[in-house]
Amino acid sequence: MHTRHIAPDLVSGWQITNAEGQQTARVGGSRQDALNRAHRQLSVDGGGYVTVEEDEA
C-alpha cells in the first residue's frame, strides 16, 4: 500500500514525502491544500493513506 506523509516545511507551507522519505511535492498553501495534493498523488497510484505531522508553532 502506498503512503504519503505531510509535514510543515522548514521555510513555509508543507512538504509531502513517500514511505521512503523522498519528497514528492512542496505545497505553499494550507494544510488542506497539502492533503488534497497527497490524496491526488495516491489516487494515481491506486490508493493508500496519508499521515500528517501537525505544525507545533
Buried (B, 14 or more C-beta within 10 A) or exposed (E): EBBBBBBBBEEEBBBBBBEEEEEBBBBEEEBEEBBEBBBEBBEEEEEBEBEBEEEEE
